Amino acid sequence: MGIVVLTMKASVIEVLLVLLVTGIHSDKETAKKIKRPKLTVPQINCDVKAGKIINPEFMVKCPAGCQDPKYHVYGTGVYASYSSVCGAAIHSGVLDNSGGKILVRKVAGQSGYKGSYSNGVQSLSLPRWRESFIISGETTKAYEKPSIPGTTTQPVTLTQALAIPVAEATHRATSKPFAASITSSPRPQPVGHRSQEMGLWSPTTYTSSPHSPGASPEEMDSWKSGPVLLDSGLVPKEELSTQSLEPVSQGDPNCKIDLSFLIDGSTSIGKRRFRIQKQFLVDVVQALDIGPAGPLVGVVQYGDSPATQFNLKTHMNSQDLKTAIEKITQRGGLSNVGRAISFVTKNFFSKANGNRGGAPNVAVVMVDGWPTDKVEEVSRVARESGINVFFVTVEGAAEREKQHVVEPSFASKAVCRTNGFYSFNVQSWLSLHKTVQPLVKRVCDTDRLACSKTCFNSADIGFVIDGSSSVGTSNFRTVLQFVANLSKEFEISDTDTRIGAVQYTYEQRLEFGFDKYNSKPDILSAIRRVGYWSGGTSTGAAIQYALEQLFKKSKPNKRKVMILITDGRSYDDVRIPAMAAYQKGVITYAIGIAWAAQDELEVIATHPARDHSFFVDEFDNLYKFVPRIIQNICTEFNSQPRN
């Protein structure tokens, strides 16, 4: 019996030893597998932009064929986050056109991005962007952190999330405490699929309550900040968010403009070119950085007749605007560009439609081929209303088609300058994307948007009024009414036209300076309050006084206009003060009444005298010169180079 018992004990010990050895071997094999984890690197599409991925650092795999020009890249070495990730990787030399794995790291936005041609990719320039990124080759060691069986699950950082080994993810997903927290939840709630546009993950993921029975404090923290795990891989909880969760941009304050896009919806453009036109708009608004403190954009589509798709205040960020543009459907009909420009001039830039007043008004007119109506005159009216008109003409008329063009060279004549700044002539719709950055740069160059500074809102106008005894009280009131009639024609504010006045006899008096009143009602009221002085006539001294006391405080970017009104010959010399006015850039209009000397008026007036000196027999006929003086001021303004 004792022998049997000993034999049985020996058998049991032998079995235990076998099991122990097998277990040790199994653990070694498991350890070997864990030591050689296989990285799961998501593949993205060629058109995925870095800004669409919220992680500050991530690894992705690019497919082949991302060298195509349609995948836009902005910058060299450091790229704007609006760039294609894979296109930038090829441009930087990290990848070739066959694709591969890359490591992307976000960095701060740059004040400018320089375009260059490298490795078959043409990158574009960009004035500024809110975020940048740099690219390096496949680096996996930093991500290889194999877990040891039996350890507690820890939260995964964003930089680890894109490259967690499958073995580690599987171990975490099947460890007992974690499994308990999943299975104990009666109704798992779907979070949803990964965005198709971002192209990183597709499996549906689920969340369950972190307060499930058996969940440890570490696991509860993991649910708050860590990823959601499945046996098919790992999806970071944060990565389910899209770009819309980033802080909403207030827009680029260096490009504060109110912009109207007039897009061609005529039948002749066709569906394919209409889609290219919409993509061009999307690219422009993405590069502009839309926001309430920066540029605002509305769209008008024209065909037979124009219609507003949305106004300036409808969409306050680039993403919403992009979505709205993609939903625009083609109207069809003729290409009545002139009617569309007239519509924008009368209706679009109103306060009710979101016009901000202090921001330059810009209209970008897209034209396929040529207009079917006249555009030159309506464009002039638009410019004189304070609108900077840009033309983008695509695939203009061939030689045999020019007979059908209503106004030859319409694009160069419709804009305010013939130096090419306000017009783009694009040979093909397929090359339209090359115009994005030049157009963005020009519409944001507010110092050169001279067409929004018209003759009505761009000057400091100083009236020098004769208050001598020969004028008389009644006629002096008539002179003041003339001054008021001229002033009413201008747009008056601190940033637009400003009005000042000097009265003179033997002496001089500053009635009010340019910075005294900032509205039209206040200016008209101030003119009415000017009191008649009476005395002699020292016109030369009055001009010198106006230069020193009035125009010396004129703003550098303002046109300086002096309008002198007198009824007699001066007691002093006017030639030297008139020359001083000319040298200081003051444009002088000399208005003579009754006994004024015409030869003296011509000396005072800016050359040519016929455009700047006027004579009237009676005070009561002064009002007749108001339209002519305004016309001359505007004609001269529009003829001067301003960019």
Disulfide bonds with the S-S distance in Angstrom:
Cys46-Cys66 2.00
Cys62-Cys86 2.14
Cys255-Cys444 2.00
Cys416-Cys451 1.85
Cys455-Cys634 1.90
